[in-house]
């Protein structure tokens, strides 16, 4: 299992919040800072260009027959993580391509954005 280091900034309502960081980015130790919701991508977005993610993404899109599982649209297809997994022992989140297939679904950009605006993706601590 591969882990992306994660700089935790605190816990809000029993949910871990923080932001992804590159391995070469120093960790911050601001325990007194109030936690804020992380930006949509940040350096996490860099992981989406990794060839391992691209291969996993293509696998999921093929499985879902190249269309959104909600509206059956085929424009601006994206792959959505149904949950994020924080590995307590490794002190980091799993990298995007290290999730089981059943936790990934194909969505069009519109359904993906609508889903994120209505619901928070749960973080499971394992």
Secondary structure, 3 states (H helix, E strand, C coil): CCEEEEEEEEEECCEEEEEECCCCCCCCCCCCCCCCCCCCCCCHHHHCCCHHHHHHHHHHHHHCCCCCCCCCCCCCEEEEECEEEEEHHHCEEECHHHCCHHHEEEEEHHHHHHHHHHCCCEEEEC
